[in-house]
Amino acid sequence: MKNQSVTSNLDWITVLLYFILVVMGWLNIFSTSIPIEFIEFDFSDFYGKQLLFIILSIPIIIVVLTIDAKVYEKFSFVFYIIGIVSLLGLFVFGKTVKGQTNWYGFGSFGLQPSEFVKTATSLLIAKFLSDSQVFLKNTRHQLIAFGIILLPVFLILMQPDAGSAMIFLSLILVLNREGLPEWYLWTGFIAIVLFFMALLIQPIYILIGIIVIMIFHYLRARRVDRNPLAYLIVFVAATSFVLSVGFVFDNVLEPHQKDRINVLFSDDVDLKNEGYNLNQSMIAIGSGGLIGKGFMEGTQTKGGFVPEQHSDYIFTTVGEEWGFMGSTVVILLFVTLFLRIIYLAEQQKTKFSRVYGYCVASILFTHYFVNITMLIKLFPTIGVPLPFISYGGSSLWSFTILLFIFLKLDANKVNEW
């Protein structure tokens, strides 16, 4: 069977969603960074640089689509090693920005390797799980999969960049989709809930609640499932975790990390200091009302009240200038993109392509979910960009590569048996 051209098999619905989001992103960056007295187009300003990043994305897309689809699977380990080396190189050649050594500096431009390592890690996870002899019920295979994900997480945490590191953990959802036992997800979810509960409630009340739940579960369980030792181990582990939260919060977390958690849960926050960013973002989003103030008419945006509004806080511009209706459109575009990727992933003929598609969906969704929920006080403030919308060459190019590799794999499925 003769190979068909990439463009004839490309999923143009996903491509269209990509370009709509990119254009909407640039318009919002333009609005946040353009001076009040606009004289001429300035490529050294944020909007000018982002336009250059967008233009350079086109040859990147062409290269990604031109490369044979089998290359991404065959050389996945090579891409991963290159990614790990790029993270290690930061400890020698990295540029420190706001206390984080996670950039390579090139004059006035910077490159953040952790963004690209997400793609490399996704490729290797897809390659590993596509092996017919790999079963995620097997403890050894679980450890290998966790190792692939946690190695870059460990290196990124040392930079330190907790936001980027957290995104990698979304790949656990992919492992779950491919057969990882459910208790891993439940354990992680319960640990997060217990952590925040221990910050808000006296530990003794939490422990009483755990005892009540365990007694109820014991009485409801079948006799063959009633293992007293297992219940004891779970209780000891949960108790130790709850009692250690206070120590971890006071002695392990950095001051800015503690501030972000306090801002989320405490009403007694200094709105001129640690609570300033979140307060201003909520004011900007709320002030947009139903239909917004209009493009380039946002008073909070033009007043420069929201810090980093062109990057991590870009959605505040959407809320202020486009209102609830515009924000809903952006959210629906993202949801449509996620559902489209999942749909395409399920149509793949190879396990490698399917798993990689789910990796793409998980990473993009986690970025989207964290970025938007942190602006409306539903999640701690973490510095992660909104895909295709936020300012930044590294984020735009990495998301572009991540997505279009999958589109290349999808376009190639007509040649798969």
C-alpha positions in Angstrom: 0.0 0.0 0.0 1.5 3.3 -1.0 1.9 5.9 1.7 -0.5 8.8 1.4 0.6 12.4 2.0 0.5 13.8 5.5 -1.8 16.7 4.7 -4.4 14.4 3.2 -4.7 12.5 6.4 -4.1 15.3 8.9 -6.9 15.9 11.4 -7.7 19.4 10.4 -10.2 19.9 13.2 -7.4 19.7 15.7 -5.2 21.9 13.6 -8.0 24.5 13.4 -8.5 24.4 17.2 -4.7 24.8 17.7 -4.5 27.9 15.4 -7.7 29.5 16.9 -6.2 29.2 20.4 -2.8 30.5 19.3 -4.4 33.5 17.6 -6.6 34.2 20.6 -3.5 34.0 22.8 -1.6 36.5 20.8 -4.5 39.0 20.8 -4.6 38.8 24.6 -0.9 39.2 24.9 -1.1 42.2 22.5 -3.8 43.7 24.8 -1.7 43.2 28.0 1.6 44.5 26.6 0.8 47.2 24.1 1.5 50.7 25.5 -1.3 53.2 25.9 0.2 55.4 23.3 0.8 52.9 20.5 3.1 54.4 17.8 4.6 51.5 15.9 4.9 47.7 16.1 7.7 46.7 18.5 9.2 43.2 18.1 11.1 43.7 21.3 7.9 43.9 23.3 6.0 40.8 24.5 3.5 40.9 21.7 6.2 41.3 19.1 8.3 38.4 20.5 5.2 36.2 20.7 4.4 36.9 17.1 8.0 35.8 16.2 7.5 32.6 18.3 4.2 31.9 16.4 5.9 32.5 13.0 8.8 30.2 14.0 6.2 27.5 15.0 5.3 27.0 11.4 8.6 25.6 10.3 8.6 23.5 13.5 5.3 22.0 12.5 6.5 21.3 9.0 9.6 19.5 10.4 7.6 17.5 12.9 5.1 16.4 10.1 7.9 15.7 7.6 9.8 13.2 9.9 8.8 9.6 9.5 6.3 8.6 12.2 8.4 5.5 13.1 11.3 7.8 14.1 9.4 9.0 17.2 8.9 5.5 18.4 12.3 4.1 17.4 14.4 7.0 18.9 12.1 7.7 21.9 14.9 6.6 24.4 17.4 8.9 22.6 15.0 11.9 22.9 14.5 11.1 26.6 18.3 10.9 27.3 18.8 14.2 25.4 16.0 15.7 27.6 17.6 14.5 30.8 21.0 15.8 29.7 19.4 19.2 29.0 18.1 19.3 32.6 21.4 18.3 34.0 23.1 21.0 32.0 21.1 23.6 33.8 23.1 23.0 37.0 26.2 24.2 35.1 25.0 26.5 32.3 21.6 27.5 33.6 20.3 31.0 34.0 18.6 31.8 37.4 15.3 33.7 37.0 13.3 34.5 40.2 15.2 32.0 42.2 14.8 29.2 39.7 17.6 27.8 37.6 15.5 26.4 34.8 16.5 28.5 31.8 19.3 28.6 29.2 19.9 32.2 28.4 20.5 33.3 24.7 20.8 37.1 24.9 17.3 38.5 25.6 15.7 35.1 24.9 15.6 32.0 27.1 14.8 28.3 26.6 13.2 26.2 29.3 14.2 22.5 28.7 11.6 21.1 31.1 8.9 22.1 28.7 10.3 19.9 25.9 11.2 17.0 28.3 7.4 16.5 28.7 7.3 15.4 25.1 10.4 13.1 25.4 9.0 11.5 28.6 5.6 10.9 26.9 7.3 9.2 23.9 9.3 6.9 26.2 6.3 6.1 28.3 4.4 5.2 25.1 7.3 3.1 23.8 7.7 1.2 27.1 3.9 0.5 27.5 3.6 -0.6 23.9 5.9 -3.5 24.5 3.7 -6.6 24.4 5.6 -8.1 27.4 4.9 -5.1 29.7 2.0 -5.5 32.1 1.4 -2.8 34.7 0.1 -5.3 37.2 3.7 -6.4 37.4 5.6 -4.5 40.2 8.8 -4.4 38.3 7.1 -2.9 35.2 5.4 -0.4 37.5 8.7 0.7 39.0 10.2 1.2 35.5 7.3 3.3 34.4 7.4 5.4 37.6 11.2 5.8 37.2 10.8 7.2 33.6 8.4 9.8 35.0 10.1 10.6 38.3 13.6 11.1 37.0 12.8 14.4 35.3 10.5 15.3 38.2 13.5 14.9 40.6 15.8 17.0 38.4 13.2 19.8 38.0 12.4 19.9 41.7 16.1 20.6 42.3 15.9 23.8 40.1 13.5 24.3 42.0 10.3 24.4 39.8 7.5 22.6 41.6 4.9 23.7 39.0 6.6 22.1 36.0 7.5 19.0 38.1 3.8 18.5 39.0 2.7 18.4 35.4 4.8 15.2 34.8 2.7 13.5 37.5 -0.3 13.8 35.2 1.2 10.9 33.3 0.1 8.6 36.2 -3.4 9.0 34.6 -2.1 7.4 31.4 -0.6 4.5 33.4 -3.9 4.0 35.1 -5.6 4.0 31.6 -3.2 1.2 30.6 -3.7 -1.1 33.6 -2.1 0.4 36.6 -4.0 -0.7 39.7 -6.6 1.8 40.9 -5.3 1.9 44.4 -2.4 4.1 43.3 -4.7 6.9 42.2 -6.9 6.5 45.3 -3.8 6.6 47.5 -2.6 9.8 45.8 -6.0 11.5 46.0 -6.5 10.6 49.6 -3.0 11.8 50.5 -3.7 15.2 48.9 -7.1 15.5 50.7 -5.5 14.5 54.1 -2.7 17.0 53.6 -5.0 20.0 53.2 -7.4 18.7 55.9 -4.5 18.5 58.3 -3.8 22.2 57.7 -7.4 23.2 58.4 -8.5 20.7 61.1 -7.0 19.4 64.3 -5.3 16.0 63.6 -7.3 14.3 66.4 -10.6 14.9 64.5 -9.1 13.6 61.3 -7.9 10.4 63.0 -11.3 9.9 64.6 -12.8 10.2 61.1 -10.3 7.7 59.7 -11.2 5.2 62.5 -15.0 5.6 61.8 -14.5 5.0 58.1 -12.3 2.0 58.6 -14.8 0.4 61.0 -17.6 1.0 58.5 -15.5 -0.5 55.7 -14.6 -3.5 57.9 -18.2 -4.2 58.7 -19.2 -3.9 55.1 -16.4 -6.0 53.7 -16.7 -9.8 53.0 -15.2 -12.1 55.7 -12.5 -13.2 53.3 -11.4 -9.6 52.8 -11.2 -8.7 56.5 -7.5 -8.7 57.1 -6.8 -7.0 60.5 -3.1 -6.6 59.6 -4.0 -4.7 56.4 -6.3 -2.4 58.3 -3.6 -1.8 61.0 -1.0 -0.9 58.3 -3.4 1.5 56.6 -4.2 3.2 59.9 -0.6 3.5 60.9 0.4 4.9 57.5 -2.6 7.4 57.5 -1.8 8.5 61.1 1.9 9.0 60.4 1.0 11.0 57.3 -1.5 13.3 59.1 0.8 13.9 62.1 3.7 14.8 59.7 1.9 17.4 57.8 2.5 20.2 60.3 6.3 19.4 60.3 6.5 19.4 56.5 4.6 22.6 56.2 6.7 24.4 58.8 10.2 23.0 58.0 10.2 21.6 54.4 8.1 24.0 52.3 9.7 27.2 51.1 8.2 30.5 52.4 6.6 31.3 49.0 5.0 27.9 48.9 3.5 28.3 52.4 2.2 31.7 51.3 0.4 30.2 48.3 -1.3 27.6 50.5 -2.2 30.2 53.2 -3.7 32.5 50.5 -5.9 29.7 49.3 -7.4 28.7 52.7 -7.0 31.7 54.9 -9.2 34.8 55.0 -6.5 36.7 57.0 -4.2 37.5 54.1 -2.3 40.6 53.3 -3.7 41.7 50.0 -0.8 44.1 49.4 1.8 41.3 49.7 1.3 37.5 49.4 -2.4 37.8 48.5 -2.0 40.6 45.9 -1.7 38.5 42.7 -4.7 36.3 43.4 -6.8 39.2 44.6 -6.1 41.3 41.5 -6.7 38.4 39.1 -10.1 37.7 40.7 -11.0 41.4 40.5 -10.0 41.5 36.8 -12.0 38.3 35.9 -15.0 39.4 37.9 -15.0 42.9 36.5 -15.6 41.6 33.0 -19.2 40.7 33.7 -21.3 38.9 31.1 -19.8 40.2 27.8 -16.6 41.9 29.0 -15.3 45.5 28.7 -14.1 45.0 25.1 -10.8 44.3 23.4 -8.0 46.5 24.8 -10.6 48.2 27.1 -9.8 46.3 30.3 -9.0 48.8 33.1 -7.2 46.3 35.3 -5.2 45.2 32.3 -4.3 48.6 31.1 -3.5 49.7 34.6 -1.0 46.9 35.0 -2.6 45.7 38.2 -2.2 42.0 37.5 1.5 40.8 37.6 2.7 38.5 34.8 -0.6 39.0 33.1 0.9 38.2 29.7 2.0 34.7 30.8 0.7 32.7 33.8 -2.2 35.2 34.4 -3.3 35.6 30.8 -6.8 34.2 31.4 -7.5 37.3 33.6 -7.4 39.3 30.4 -9.9 37.0 28.8 -12.2 37.3 31.8 -12.0 41.1 31.9 -12.1 42.0 28.2 -14.3 39.2 26.9 -16.4 38.5 30.0 -18.2 35.3 31.0 -19.2 34.6 27.4 -15.7 34.9 26.0 -14.2 32.9 28.9 -16.8 30.2 28.2 -15.8 30.1 24.5 -12.1 29.7 25.4 -13.0 26.9 27.9 -15.2 25.1 25.3 -12.4 25.3 22.7 -10.0 23.6 25.2 -12.6 21.0 26.1 -13.3 20.3 22.4 -9.5 19.9 21.8 -9.1 17.5 24.7 -12.1 15.4 23.6 -10.8 15.4 20.0 -7.4 14.1 21.1 -8.9 11.4 23.2 -11.2 10.4 20.3 -8.3 10.2 18.0 -6.2 8.3 20.5 -8.9 5.6 20.6 -8.9 5.3 16.8 -5.1 4.5 16.7 -4.1 1.1 15.3 -0.9 0.9 17.5 -0.6 1.0 21.2 2.3 3.4 21.0 0.2 6.0 19.2 -2.8 5.5 21.5 -0.7 5.8 24.7 1.1 8.9 23.4 -2.2 10.5 22.5 -3.4 10.0 26.1 -0.1 11.5 27.3 -0.8 14.6 25.2 -4.3 14.9 26.5 -3.2 14.5 30.1 -0.4 17.1 29.9 -2.5 19.7 28.1 -5.5 19.2 30.4 -3.4 19.5 33.6 -1.8 22.7 32.4 -5.3 24.1 31.5 -6.9 22.9 34.7 -4.2 24.2 37.1 -3.8 27.5 35.3 -7.5 28.5 35.3 -8.4 27.1 38.7 -5.5 28.9 40.5 -6.9 32.2 39.2 -10.3 31.7 40.8 -8.9 30.4 44.2 -9.7 26.8 43.6 -6.1 25.6 43.5 -2.8 26.9 44.9 -1.0 29.4 42.7 1.6 27.5 40.7 3.5 29.0 37.7 2.3 27.0 34.8 1.3 28.5 31.4 -2.0 28.1 29.7 -1.4 26.1 26.6 -1.1 28.1 23.3 -2.5 31.2 25.1 0.3 32.3 27.5 3.4 34.2 26.4 6.6 32.2 25.9 8.5 30.6 23.1 9.5 27.5 25.1 5.9 26.8 26.1 4.4 27.5 22.7 7.0 25.4 20.8 6.9 22.5 23.3 3.1 22.3 23.2 3.2 22.6 19.4 5.7 19.7 19.1 3.8 17.7 21.7 0.5 18.0 19.7 1.8 17.7 16.2 3.8 14.6 16.8 0.5 13.0 17.8 -1.1 14.4 14.7 1.7 12.9 12.6 1.2 9.5 14.3 -2.6 9.8 13.7 -2.1 10.8 10.0 0.2 7.7 9.6 -2.4 5.2 10.9 -3.6 4.6 7.4 -0.3 3.0 6.7 -0.5 0.8 9.9 -1.7 -2.8 9.8 
